[in-house]
């Protein structure tokens, strides 16, 4: 290699001023407080803020107590704080992953000296020395030497590209990734060495320009859509009922209380102070109804559930960067996945060795006799990779590394010296080496179609030459391996010397080596589970169609005759409407380009599908960003990781399956909690609506409702958030993006059990003798305490109803011990607050007979709900029959 003076110190500074540094522009990350204030846009939080504002006005008017407004404010602050903290904590983990990229160094000529400097310090005009294993630090042109590079981080294409100094030093940088002299940041040097003159740095590189495509915001996740619709429905219900209450309240004050007498009604409306006083009381009552209707604990519950599961997922190699990404993963209809590193191990391995007689061996150690020595020599001496003392493989392309790994740690009983070597040429498809010592021969390694036709003999297991009698068997072996996406390398020897351009005709075959990026053992079963969950899996790869189809068949992605395997060229010839028409049948896209991924995501979303995308390269980043949930591989580029919602730390499809299961678990847990909480809200609204019409004054105060909806539900969120991941969730169909989060089964539970609490509540207030079951001193405070406590304990018992879908009251309870502990804690807290809640919670300590009444009435909700479940099961059996 030539030596270069490189830039002087002053030239470096001048270049930095003119063209900038090699640092990539970092995406703006929100501070903790920016994230915190951003979470106030949650639809249910918005309703609470409106309610809070009205309540504050009433506090200043002296119509409500200050602690009622403080309770609503506390509900808002706590729920937003929990969700913000969870996202901020995981964002810190993500940033530490990204920091690794900036710690890499490269070798640069400056002032005539070869230095190692950080990649970020590279400037335009620098001369950088690259060798096998190096990552190209910036865009430039080769000015000396030649190398083979893997550009898949940029274009997804696995094929290595040769680059050499075939142009003048003044040649401008081209943007064509496939030209023969331009190098681009992020590419990996596979073999050879060269000097590259840097022409573009930082944001001006192809790598940097791709990061600018990531500015567009993702569309809202399915959970946000569902919760927004739920919030709209709840707010609409609350506002309608609240307005109705105001009208009914005023009607009662103006008409009913005046005996429907027009004269007295007219006198009432002439008394402006009385009308205004009654109107304010009516508005306060309406606000109470809205507070009762809105599930204040829901935002907090979702934050807690997602936070609990984020920690579990991290232990399973799944890093969640955005809370919404968890549930969205569970709602996927369509998943576009990479092949290399996700479905496969991401590195080539030798899987077979076939002798000239057709015998097959899977391991090098199994190869018998002298043939093992000849095979060892053929691989070791004709290879650009090197074995270090610790059997570490240095340099070489992916094929050479795989071959060297095959013999790593093994020794041959030969004394051999390499005399000369011809490196692999992609046009001629072979490499060669001349050795002397125990064997004085030429070693040839290359494509079977080049080698086999020149072989007349082969080595038997004793190392003796035998005439090839059946070339058809060998050709058939090559074809069979190719159908399995196995790359075949032929090894041969010649007694004749060779020149750089020609292979001798009389070769002796050592054998055929099958090399493949092996499919991860757990992938086929993981894909089968994902498919059984109703998620269509589509493989997008840079491989040729035949190879891609072979992998897709082996992994189970291709299963039916109607499944389609398309190439990028075929896709480009179709208009969008045609692609959308056949999209449900597409299973493989081969020779894919970055634009194909983004296009497919966009078209799938136009079909209202929830779309996932996996990726690790810069070229994958726009599609990762555009997808509903982007799964970035942990070993991928920092740009891809930055674009993803979820980072798969072990690059394994099995972890994606786990993410889907976690997403579905969270969704089901949220549904259980909504069932639990809306039952409380339906009962409370019904009681608060009917009670005044029966002359019952405020059976539940605002602070009691906030206690029920926030403090108790916050603890219940931990209980429901700890529910286990069940295999049956992977048998459910994906949820439609716009379908309601509340299904028929949930409505059945909500209305049935809400009706039970309502009926018992009205009975407690209206049946003769009910108040006599409690002490009657101090304005029936003990009766009101008993009713409030009944309401709480009925909700606790109903939590068991909500979590168990069937009649088994303790279904999977052993997998969620937190549930029992939390319910006992809620009960203990309620007992404590019964005695010490005082004026704020309007409570007074109960005695044992009063506790027996309260708990007996509350426990009746369990057999009551069992009747409902039995009726549903019977109806289902009749429908099936």
N, C-alpha and C positions, 0 to 999 in steps of 0.2 A: 504494500500500500504506500502511496505517496504521503509525504508529510506536508502540512500546510502551516503557514504563519498564523492564519486566522486574524481576527479583529484585535486591534489594540484597545486599551482601556478607554481611551477617548472615543474611538469609533463605536464601542459598545454603548457608551452613554448617548452618543448622537443617534444611533439606531433606536435606542429605547425611547428617545424623545420623538423621533420621526414616526415610528411604527408601533410603539407601545411594547408591553411586556408579553410574555407567553402565558400569563395567568388567564385562565378562562373566567369570564364574568360570572360571578356567583349569583344564582337566583336570589331575589330578595326574600329573606325569611322573616316572618312576622315575629315580633317580640311577644313575650308572655302576655303583656297587657293588650297588645293588638289582637291576639287570638281571643283573649277574654272578652273584649268589647265586641268582637265579631260574632261571638256565640249568642249575643243578645238578639240576633235576628231570627232565632228559633221561633217557629210560629206560635207555640204554646207560651213561650216566654213573652211574646208580644201581647197576647191576651192578658197575661198576668200584669204586665206593665200598665196597660190601659186601666185594668181594675184597680191597681195600686194608685194611679193618678186620681181617679174618682174618690177612692177611699181617703186619700190625704185631704181632699177638699172637705169631706164630711168631718174629718178630725178637727179642722180649723173652724167648722160650723158648730162643733160641739155635739155632733150627732153620733159619733162613734169613738171608741177608745183608741189611743195612739198605738197600743200594742197589737191591734188588729192589722193596721197598715204595716207595722214593723214585721209582723209574721209573713205577710205577702212578700215584703222586700227580702227577708231572709230566705224564702223559698227560691227567689230569683237568683240571689247571689251565690247560694250554695251549689245549685245545679249547674250554673255556668262555670263555677270554679272547678268542680270535679272534672268536667269534660275537658276544660282547658288544660288542667294539670296533666291529664293522661296523654293528650296529644303532644304537649310540650316536652314531656319526659321522653317519649319515643322519638321525637324529632332530635333530641340530644344524642341518642344512640345512633341515629341516621347520620348526623353530622360527623361523628367520630369515625364512621365507616368511610365517609367521603374524604376525610383528612389524610387518609393513607395515600391517596393519589398524588398529593402535593409533596410527599416525602421521597419520590423517586429521583434518581440522578442520572446524568448521561455524561459522556466523554466529549469534550469540546476543545478544539485548538484555539488558543488565545495567546498573542504575543509569542508565537513559536513554540508554545508549551501545551502538552495535552493535559487538560484538567478535568476533574469530575465536579460538576456543578448541578444544583437542583434544576429540574425541568422548567420550573417557572422562571428561571433566570436566563433562559435562552432568548436571543434577540435575532431579528432578521439580519442575515449576512454571516451568521456563525457557521463554522464547518464542524459537523458532528460525526464522530466515528461510531458506526453501528456494527454489531456482530449478532450472531444467532442468539435469540432469546431477548434481545433488546426491544423496547417499545419505541416507535418513531415519535419523537417529542414535539415536532411541529412540521408544517408542510415545507417541502423543498425538492431539489433535484439531485440525482446521483451524479457526482463529478469524478468519482474514481471507484473501481471495484464493481462487484455485482452481487446481488442478493435475491433471495426468494422471500416474499412477504405474504402474510395472511391478513387480508383486508376485511375479513368478515365483521369486525366490530363496526365498520363503516357501511358495508353494503350487504352483509349477510351471506356473501358468497364464500363457500369453504375452499374453493380452488386457490392454490398458491399462485402468485403472480411474480414473474421474473422482472427484476429492475437492474439496469446497468448504465454505465457512462457512455452512451452512444452518441451523445450530443455535446455541443460546445458549452463552455462554462457560462456563457451569457444567455443561454436558452431560458425563456421565461417559464414560470410554473404553469402547467396545464391543470385543468379541473377534471380531466378524464381519469377515473380511478384505474382504468385498465391500460393506460399507456405504459411504455417500457422504461421511463426514466423518472417519473414524478412519484414522490413519497408523501404520505399523508398521516397526520397525527392520529395515534390510536392503532395503527397497523403494527403487527408483530413480526419481527425478523425471524424466519424459520431456518435459513442456512445462508452461508456466505458472509462477506463483510464488505463494507463500502464507506465512502465519505459522502455525506449529503450536505449541500449548501442550503441553509434555511432561507426560504423566500417569504413565508407568511407565518405569523405567530398569533397566539391567543384567539380572540374572537374572529380574526381574519382567516383562520384555518377552516377547512371543510368541517372538521370536528366542531369547532366553535360556532360556525354558522348554523349547524343543526340545532344547537341549543336555543337559538332564537326562535325556532318554530314552536317552542313549548309554552308560549305566553297565554294561549287560549285557555280559559277555564273549563273544567269538566262540566258536563251537564249534571243536574242533581241526581243523587243516588236514589234507588227505589224506595229505601226506607224514608228518606226525606220527603219524597213525593207522597208516600202513604201517610206520614205523620202530618204533612201539610193539609192533606185532604181531611184527615181526622180532626185536626185543629179547626179547620173551617166548619166542619159539621158540628163540633162541640160548641164553638163560638156562636154559630147560627142558632143552635138549640138554646144555648144560654141566653142570647139576646132576645129571642122570641119569647121564651118563658119569662125572662126578666121584665120585658115590656108588658107581657100579659099580666104579670103580678102587679105592676104599677097601675095598669088600667083596672084590674079587679079590686085592688086595694082602694083606689079612689072611688070606684063604683059602690063598694061597700060603705065607705065613709059618707058619700054624698047621697046615695039612693037607699040602700038597705037600712042603714041606721036611721034614716028619716022616714021610714015606713012607706016609701014609694009615693010620698005626698009631694006634689009639685010645689006647693007653697013653701014647705020646709026645705025642699031641695034648693029653691031659689034663695032662701035666707042663708043657707049654707054657703053658696057661692058668693054671696055679698060679704061674707066674713073673710076677707082676703088673708089676714094673719092665720086663721084656722086652716084655710085651704093650703097655704104655703107650708104650714107645719105638717099637715097630713101628706102633702106631696113629697116633702123631704123624707118623711118616714117611709113612704112607698118606694122612693128611689133607693133608700138604704136597704130595704127588704129585697128589691130587685138585684142590687149588688151582691147581697148574700147568696141569692140563687146562682148568679154567675160564678161566684167564688166556689160554690158547691159543685157546679157543673164542670168547671175546668179541672183536669187532673194535674194539680200542681206538682205532684211527685214524678210525673212521667219523664220530663227532661232529665231530672236527677237519676231516675232509674236507668234510663238509656245510657247515661254517662257512666254509671257504676257498672252496669252489665258489660259494656264495651271495655271498660278499664280492666275489670276482672279477667276477661277473656284475652285481652291484649297480653297480659302477663303469662297466661297459659300458652298462648300461641308462640311467644318468644322462646319459651322452653322447647317448643317443637320446631324451631328454626324458621319461624314466620314472624317477621318484624312488620307491625302495622304502623304506617306513618300517618294515616288519616282514619279517624274512628269510623267514618261512613264506609270505608273500604271493607270492613269486616262483614257487615250485613250484606253489602252489595255482592260480595263473593258468594254468599248463600243464595242469591237471587239469579245467578247466571243462567242464561239460556244457551249461550254460545261461547266457547273458549277457543281462541286461536293460540296454538302453542308452538314454540320452537322445537327443533329436534335435538340439536347438539347441546349436550350438557343438561338438558331437561328430561328428554326421553332416554337419552344415552348418557354414558359416563363422561363424554366430552373429551376423550382421548382414545387414540388408536391402540389396539392390543392385538397380538398374534393369537389367533384362535385355532389354527390348524397348520400342520405340515404334512404334505403329501409327497411320497417318494415316486420315483419313476415307474415303480411297479404297481402304484395305486394304493399302497398302504398309507393309512392316516394316523397321525399322532397329534394329540392336543397339547402336550407339554414337551418342552425340550428334553427334560430328564428321561422321557420315555423312549427317545430315539436311540436305537441300539448300535453297538459296534463302532467301527471306524467311521461310519456315516455321520455319527454325532460330531466327531472331530472336524470332518470336512464342512459340515453345516456351520459349526462354530467359527471356523476360519473364514468361510464365505461371508458371514454376517459381520464379524469383527473387523476384518481388513478392508472390506469394501463398504465403508460407511462414513458419512460426514459427522455423525455424532461420536462422542468420546465417553468412555467410562472412567470416572474418577476413582480414587482409592476406596471410597465408601460406596461404590456401585452407583454413584450419582451420575445421571446422564446429562452431558453438557453439549449444547449445539445440535445441529442436524435438523432436518425437517421432521414432520410428524411421522412419516413412514420410517425414517432411519431411527427415530427415538423408539418406536414400537419394536423394531427388530432388535435394537440393542437391549431393550428391556427384557426381551425374550430370553436372552442369554446372560443377563446380569447375574452375577454371583456364581456362574458356572465356569469351569476351566476345561481347556483341551490339552491333551498330551502331545503338543506339537511345538516345534521350534520354527517360527515363521518370522520373516522380515519383509516389510512392504518396500518395494523398489519404486513404484510409480503409481499414480492414480489419475483417473479421468472422472471428474465430477458428473453428477446426473445432469442430463440435458433434456428438458421437457419436450423438445422437438424430436430428438432421437430416441427418447424413452429408455435410456439405459445409463448405468455407470459401470466403471471397470477399475480393477487394480491388478498390478503384477506383483507376485510374491516369490520369495526364494526361501530355501531351507529344507525342511522335510518334504515340502512340495514346491516345485518350480513350475508354476502355472499362472494363468490369467484367471481372475475371478470376475464373472459377469453377473450383473443384477439388473432386472428391468421388467418391462411389460411382457406378459406371456405370449402375446401375439408376435412380439419381436424375437423372443428367445426360443420358444418351443419349435418353431419351424426350422431352426438351425441345429437342433439337437438330434444326434444319431444314436447316442448311448445315454445310459444313466448309471449312477452309482448304486450298487446294492448295499445291504447293511454291513457288509464286510469291507466296503470301500472299493470293491472291484467293479470295473466297467462291464455293463451288460447292454446288449443291443435292445433298443426300444422296438417292441413288436406290436404295440397297440397304442398309437397316438390318439385314437378316438376316445379312449378312457380318460386320458389327461385333458383333452379338449372339453369333454363332458363335465369333468370336475371343475374346470374353470367356469363354464357356463352355469353350473349349479350354484357355485359360490357367488357368482355375480347376481343371480336371482335373489340371493339372500342379503344383498347389499354388502358383500364382502369384497374388498379390494385384494387382488391376487398379484403377488410378486414372484417372478421366476428367478431361481439361482442356478448358475451353470459355471462350468470351467472350460478352459481351452489350453492345450499344450502350446499353442501359438501365441506370440506376442500380439498386441493390438495397437492400432493407432487411434487418435481421438475421434475419427469419423466413422470407423467401420468395426463391426463385430465379426470375428472369425466364423466360418460356416460350420466347422466340425466341433460342435459343443457337446459337453457331457452334462446332463441334467443332474443337479444336486437335489432339487425338489421344488415344489410349489408351496409358497407360504400365504395363508389366508389372514388378512388383517381387517379388523373392523372396529368401529366405535360401538362397543357392545351396548345393547339395550339394558337399562337398569332392571334388575331382577323383579323389583316390585311394581314396575310401571304397568304391565298388562292388566294386573288385577286392579290397580288404582284407576286406570282408564275405564275399566269395566264398571267400577263403582260410580264414577262420575257420569258415565253414560246412563246407568240405571237410575241416576238422579235426574234424568231428563235433560242433561247438558250435552249439547252437540260439541264434539272435540274435532277441531280442524288443525292439521299440521301444516305449518308454513315453513319452508326450508329453501336454502339455496342449492340443494342437491338436484341432480337430474331426476326426471320423473320416475325412471325405473328403480333407482335407489330409494327414492322417497316412498314409492308404492310398496316396496319390499318391507321397509321399516314399518309403514302404516299397517300392513297386514299382520306383521308379527306382534305389534303392540295392541292390535284389536281396533284401531281407528277405522280401517277398511273392513267392513263386515258383509255388505250386501252388493249384489250385482248392479244396483242402481247408484251406488256411491261413485262420486266423480273425483278423478285425479286431473287437475289442470295445471298448465304452466303459466308463467307470467305473460308469455307471448299470447297465449289463448285468451287470457283474461283481458288483455289490452285491446283485443279485437271485438269485445262485447261492450254494448252500451250499459248504462247503470240499470235500466229496467230488466235487461236480460240477466244480468248478474243477480239481481234480487229474486228473479224467478227461479234460478237454479241454486241459490245459496243454501236452501235446506238440504241439498244433496251433495254439496262440496265437502270433501273430507281431506284433500291434500292439495296444496298449492306449491308446485316445484319451481326452481329457478326464480324464486320470489325476489322482487325489488322492494325497497322501503315504501314506495308509493302504493304498492299493492296492499300492504298492511293497513295503511291509513284509509285507503279507499274501502276495503272490506269492513272495517270498523264503522265507517260512516254509513254505508249502505245497510248494514245489519241494524244500526240504531234507527234508521229511517223505517225499518220494519217493526220498530218498537221492541226490539230484543235487548236484553241486558247482556252486554258484551265484555268478556275478559280477554286480555292480551298478555302473553309472556314475552320477555325479551331481555337481552343483555348488552346489545350494542348501541352505539350512538344512532345508528340507522333505525333502531326500534323505538327510539324515544318519542317521536311524534305520535305513533300509534298507541304507545303506553299511556301517553297523556290524554289522548282522545277517548280511549276505552272507558267504560263505566268503572272498571277496576283494572289497573295495570299491575301485573306481577313482574317485578324486576328481579333478575337473578343477582344474588349477593356477590358473585364473582365478576359481574358485568362492569361496564364503564360507569364512572360517576355520574355521567349525564343520564344514562338509562335509570340508574337507581334514583336519581333526583326526580325523574318523571313518573316513577311508579307510586302507587298507593300502598302496595304491600311488597316487602322485600323478602324473597325466598332465599334464606341464608345458605342453604345447602344445595341450591340449584336443582332440586329434585321434584318431579311431578307429584310424587307422593305427598309432599308438603302442600302443594296446590290443592290436592284432594282434601287434606286436613283443613285448609283454609275455607274451602266450600262447606265442609261439615261444621266448622266453628260458626260460619256465617248463618247456616240454617239453624244451628242450636240457639244462637243469639236471637234470631227472628222468632223462633218458637217460644223462647223464654220471655221475650217482650210481649208476645201475644198472651201468654199466661198471666203476665203482670197486668196487662191492659184489662183482661177479663176480671182479675182480682180488683183492680182499682175502679173500673167503671161500674162494677156491681155496687160498690160503696157509693159512688157518685149518683147512680140512678136512684138508689134507696134514699140518699140524703136529699136529692132534689125533690123526689116525690113527697117525702115527709115535710120538707120546708114549704112546699107548694100547697099541700092539703091542710096542714096543721092550722094555719091562720083562719082558713075557712071554717074550721071547727072550734075556733076560739082558743086555740093552743098558742101561746106566745113563745116564739123562737125556741123550738125544742133543741136545736143545736146552734151555738154561737159561731161567729166567724173564726175565732181562735180555736175552738174545738174542731171545726172543719179543717183548718190549716194543720192542726195536730194530726188529724186522721190522714189527710192527703199528703203531708210532707214528712213529719217526723216518723210516723209509723211506716209509711210507704218507702222512706229512704232505707229503713232497715229491711223491709220486705224486698227491696231491690237487690240487696245482697243475697237474700234467700233464693229468689228466683234466678238471679244472675249466676248462681253456683250450680244450677241444674246441669246434669251430665249430658255429654254429647251421645246421642243414641243412634245406633246404626239405621234405625227405621227412617230417620230424617233424610237419608240418602236414597230412599225409595219414593219420596214425595216428588211431585212434579214441581218445576220451578214456578214461582209466583209471578203472575202477570204484573208488569211494571205499574199499571194504573189500577189494579184491583184493590179493593178495600182491605185494610189490615184486619178488620173485624169480619170474620166469616160467620156462617149460620150457626155452627156449634158454639162459637163465642157468644153470639146474641142469645142463644138458648140459655146459656149459663147466666149471663148478665141479667136478663129479664126475669128468669125464674127465681134466682136467689135474691135479686134486688126486690122482687115482689114479696118474698118471704120476710126480709128485714122490714119492708114498708108495712106489711100487714101486722107484724108483731109490734112495731112501733105505734101504729094507730091503736091497736088493742091495749097497749100499756097506758095510753093517754085517755082512752074512752071507756074501757070496761069498768063497771062498778067494782070497787074493792082493790083495784091494782095499786092505787096510791097508798092504801092502807098496809101494803106489804113493806113499806118503807116508813121510816120516822117522818112525821109531818111537821116538825118544828122548822123555823127559819124559812118560811115561804116555800116549802116542798123542795129544799135544796138537796135532800138525800134522794128524793125520787128522781130529780133531774140528773144527779150524779149516777144513779143506778141506770137510767136510760142511756146516758153517754157511755158508761162502761159496757152495757149490753151491746151497744153499737160496735164498740172496739172489739169485743170478744167474738161477736158474730162474724166480724171481718177476719179475725185470726183463724177461726174454724173454717171459714170459707176459703182461706188460702190453701188448705189441703184439698178442698174440692177443685180449686182452679188448677193446681199443679198435676192432678191425676186425671188423665183423659178417660180412663175406664172406671170400673167400680172398685178397683183395688185402691183403697184409701192411702196405702203406704207405698205406692208404685215407685220403684227405684229410689226409695228414701235412703237406702244404705249408701248410695253413690253421692248423696248430698246431705251430709250430716249437718252442714251449715243451716239447712232449712229448719230442723228441729231446734237448734241452738238459737237461731234468730227469733223464731216464734216464741220461745220461752223468754228471750230477752224483751221482746215487745210486751208480752204479758206482764213481766216484772216491772218494766217501766210504767205501764198503765196503772198497775197497782200502786206504785210509788206516787204517780201524779194524782191518783184518786185522793190520796191523803194530803198531798202537798201542793196540788195545782192551784188551790185557793181561788182568789177572785179572777185571775187571768183565765183559768180553764173552767171556772164556775163549778168547782167540785168540793166535796166534803167526805171524809173517811167513812166507809161503810162497815157494818158489823156482819158477823157470819151469816145469819139468816138472810140478810139482804144480798150477800155474795152468792148464796145458793140459788136464789131466785134469778139473779142476773146470769150466772153461768149455765143454769138449766135451760133458760130461754135461748141463750146464744148457741148452745150445743145442738139444738133441734135442727139447725141448718144442715147438718151432716146427713141425717136420714132423709131429710127433705130433698137434698140434691141427689141422693142415691136413687130415689124414685124417678127423678128426671132421667138419669143415665140408663136406668132399666127400661124406661119407655122408649128412649132413643135406640137402644140395642134391639128391642123387640121390633120396632118399626123398620130398622135396617134389615133384620132377618126376614121379615115379611116381604120387603122390597126385593131382596136377593132371591127369595123363593119364587 
